Amino acid sequence: MASRLLRPLFLLQGSPRLLPATAAGRASLHLHPPPQKKRWVRAYLEQQRLLEPPRRRSEKPNWDYHAEIQAFSHRLHEKFSLDLLKTAFVNKCYIKCEEARRQELGLEKEAIALHLKDNHELSQQGASFSRSYLTQCFEEAYPKMPSAGIEALVDFLTSEELVNYLARNLSLQDLTLCAEFPEPPDVLQRTFFAVIGALLQSSGPQRTEIFVRDFFIPQLIGKELFEIWNIVNPMGLLIEELAKRNVPVPEPRLTRQSGANTALPVYFVGLYCDKKLLAEGTGETILAAEEEASRVALRNLYGFTENMRPWDYSSPKWEQRAENAIGSS
């Protein structure tokens, strides 16, 4: 048994060629230790990336402006004219800044001019079309709402803050040619409306209506009417609306109350017309509850309630007629 255990040792001692190889193999193992994964490197690199000053997307590697413009139209599933779409992203401030930079470099007058058209005209067309289409939609959806309420809804959807939110979610800031960085909200608003104007000239009003509907109207989800439309005297407006319908003046009555002698009281006030409950509201004071009840009555009157029917996003009538014509043929 001992001879079997000692046999490999004798073989190693008797073969001089094996000893150097074995020693070299061991040396190689010691010279090349197994790699150790340093898990902190990725977090460190990410931290360094966040500490870097922001740069334009065009200043980073792997950027092809023409390819990005084409990808933008395909990403939206819309057919744009590339020339119009490129014009939609060119702002007037960019042209002035670029021409001033070329002039500082001492170029000739012919080389200074960029010969680019800015997006002012397209932006005006897109903004006008969006406002007119949204006004038409709300007039059809809420026929009992006065023009002031319709205008407040349209102003909210076309406001600078909301349009800037839509533009950034579509990454318009990466394609916008602007002198300032980061791009100001008014520039992104103008650029977004210019994209709508480019779509209007490229694909016509029908496709543009669907585009405006799909991006603007969903922003009303979860919104309350009088958060958008500021009314100073809701009871006075309610009386005017009821007078148009030959309904008598509502009578407020205190229906319930709780904790009247505590720090957090709550009152329930109901509005009655012809001994029928019109609406009921709550508040910390009787006056606040009365105002809330009048707002509830106005929401019910206009059809802009919390449990109202969702917006109809089905195919428009012109699209349905085209599908029926194709199916019949």
N, C-alpha and C positions, 0 to 999 in steps of 0.2 A: 504493500500500500504506500509505504514511504517512498519506494522507488518511483512509483507513478507520479507522486507529487513533486519529486525532485527532478523528474525527467525534463520538463520544460525549461527549468533553470540551467541544466547542463546544455541543452540545445542552444540556449541563448549565449551561454559562455563560449561554446565551441564554434559558433558562427559569428565571425567578426563583422559580417556585413549587416547583421540584424541590429547590432548594438548602436551604430551611428544612426540608423533610420529611426530606431525607437527614441533615441535621444533627440533627434531632430523633430520627431512628431510631438514629443512632450514640450520642446521649446516653442514649437508653433502654437501649441495650445496656450502657453503662457503669454506669448506675444500678442495674440488676438483674443482677448476676452469676449465673452458673449455680449452683444449690444444690450444696453439697458434703456427701456422706454422712459423718457422723462415727461411725465404727464403735465408738468407745469408749463412746458414750452408753448403749447397751443393757447392756454389761457393768457400767457404773457404776450404772445403775438397779437391776440385779439385785443388786449388792453392797449397795446401800442397803436393798433389801427384806430381805436376809438379816440386816442389822444391826438392823432394827427389832425391838422386843420382841414376842414371840408374842401374838397376840390370838385370842379365840374366833372361830369361823367366823360366829357370829350377829352379831358386831360389825363385820363387813366388809360391803360393799355386795352387792346382788343376793342377798338371803337371804329365803326364804319357808319358815317352819318347816313349815306344813301341806303344802306341795308337796314338801318334802324327805322328810317321813314317807311320803307316798304313793310317791315315787320309790324309797325304801328297800325297800318291799315288792315293787315291780316289779323292782328290781335283783336281788333274791334269788329271783325267780320263785315267790314264796309268797303265799298269800292270808291276810292279817291283818285282824282287826278294828281299824279305825283308833283306836278308843277304847282298846282293850287295848294297842296298839302305843305310843300316846302315854304310857300309864301305865307301860309298861316302861322308858321313858327318864327318868322322874321319880324322883330319889333323895330320901331323907328329909332329907339335909343341905341340899338346894336349898330345900325348903319352909321349913325353919327359918331359913335365911339370908334368904330373901325376906320372910318375915313380920317378922323383926327389922329389915330395912331399911324396911319400911312403917311399923313402929312408931316408928322414928327420925324419919320424916317427919311424924309427928303425925296420922296418919289415925285414923279411928274404929275401934272394935273390930270392927264388922261388916265394914269394908273391909280390915282387916288379914288376916283368914283367907283363904287361897287356895282352900280347898275342893278340894284336889287329893289324890289317892290315890297313895302312893308304891309302888315296885315290889318291896317286901319279900316280899309273898306270891307274886307271879309268879316272883321269883328262887328262892324255896324250891322251888316246883313244878318249875321248869326244871332246877335242880341235882339234885333227887331223881330226876326222869325220866331225865336224862342218865346218871347213875351206874348206875341199874338197867338201862338198855338196854345200856350198854357192858359191864357185868358179864355180862349174858346173851350178848352177842356173843362175848366172849372165852371164856366157858365152853363155847360151842358150837365155836369155832374151835380151842381148845386144851384138849381134855377131860382130858389127862394132867397139866396144870399145876395145882399146889395153889392153894388159895384165897388164900394170901399173895401169890403171884405175880400172880394176877388183880387183887387189890386194889392192888398196886403199879402195874400198868398203868393202872387206872382213876384212881388218885390222880395219876399223871403227866399224863394227858390232861385232867383237870379242875383242874389246879394253877393258881395265880394267874398265874404267868408265861406259861404256854401260852395260857390263855384271854384274857389281856390281849393277846397277840400276834394271836390271831384277831380280837378286837374291833377293834384298830387297823387291821388289814388290811381290815375291812369298814366302816371310817370311823364306828364307833359313837361316837367321841369328839366328832364334830361335832354329833350329835343329843342327846347325854347332857346332862341338866340337873343340874348339880352346883355346889356352892358353891365348890369349889377349881378352879384352872386352872394347869397342865394337870391333867387328871383322874387321880387316883391309880389304881394298878392294881387295888386291891380294888373300887373303884367300877365300873370297866369290867368286871371279872369278874361282879359282881352284875348289871350291866346286861345283859350277854350272856346270862346264865341267865334273866333276866327276859324277854328276847326269845324264848327257847325256850319259856318258860311261856306267853307270849302266843300263840305259834304252836300250842301244845298245846291251848289253849282255842278257838282260831279254826278250825284245820284238822283237829284230831284227832290221835290217837297215831301213825297210820300215816305221815302226812306228816312228823311231828316225828322219827320214827325215821330216815327218810331224811336229814333235815337234820342230825341228830347224827352219823350215819354219814359223810356226805360231808365234814363239816368237822373232825371229831375224829380219826377213824381214820387218815386220810392222814398225820397228824403222827408216826406210828410208822415211816414210811419212812426207812430209813437208820439206825434206832436199834438198838442192841444190847441184848439182854434185861437183862444184868446191869449196864448203865449206868443202867437204870431201877430195877431190883430189886437193892438192895444186900444181898449175902450175905456174912457174915463168914467162915463155914466151909463152902465149897462141897463139900469132900470129905465132911464129915459129912452134908450134905443128900443127896449122891449115894448114900451108904451106906444112908440111910433109904429113899430111893426104890427102890433095888435090893432091899432087904429086903422091901418090900411086894410085889414081883414074884417073890419066892423066887429071887433071883439072888445068888450068893456075893459076898463082899467083893472089890472090884477090887484088883488087884496092880499098883503102879506100877513101871515098868522104864525105865531110861535107854536109849533107842534110838539116839540120835546126839548128837554134840556137836561144837562148832567153836570155836576160839580160846579154849580153856580157860585158857591162860596169858597172855592178852592183857587189855586194858582193857575189851573188849566181847565177852565170851563169849556163846554161845548154846547152850542145851541143849534136847533133844527128849525128852519123857517120854511114854510110852504107858501106858494103863490096860488091863489084860488081865483078862478073866473067862472061866474055863474054856478057857484057852489061846487065846482069841480077842481081837483088838484091839477095844476098846470106843471109845476116843478117844485123840487125841494132841494135846499142847500144847507150846508153846515158851515160853522165858523166859530171863532173864539168870542165874538160879540154878536149881538143881534143884527147890527148893521152889516157886518161882514157876511153873516149867513144870508141876509136878504140879497146882498149883491151876488153871492155865489148862486143863489136860487134863480136870479134873473139871468145869469150866464148859462145855467143849465137849461132854462127855458129857451134862450136864444139858440143854443146848440141843437136842441130838439127841433126848433122851428126851421133852422137852416139845413138840417140833415147831416151835420158834422159832429157826430156823436162818437163815443168810444167804441161802441159795438156796431158801427156802421158797416155796410157791405164793403168788402175789399175792392180795390180798383180793378177794373176789367182790363187785363193784359192780353186778351185773345187777339187773334188776327183782325186787323181793321176790315171794314166792309169792302173796300176796294180790293183787298187781297183775297177775301173770300169769294168775291165775284170772279176774279181771275182764276182761282182754283176750280170753281164750278164750271167756268167756260172751258178750261183745259180738260176737265173730266168728261164733259158732255161731248167734246170733239173726239 
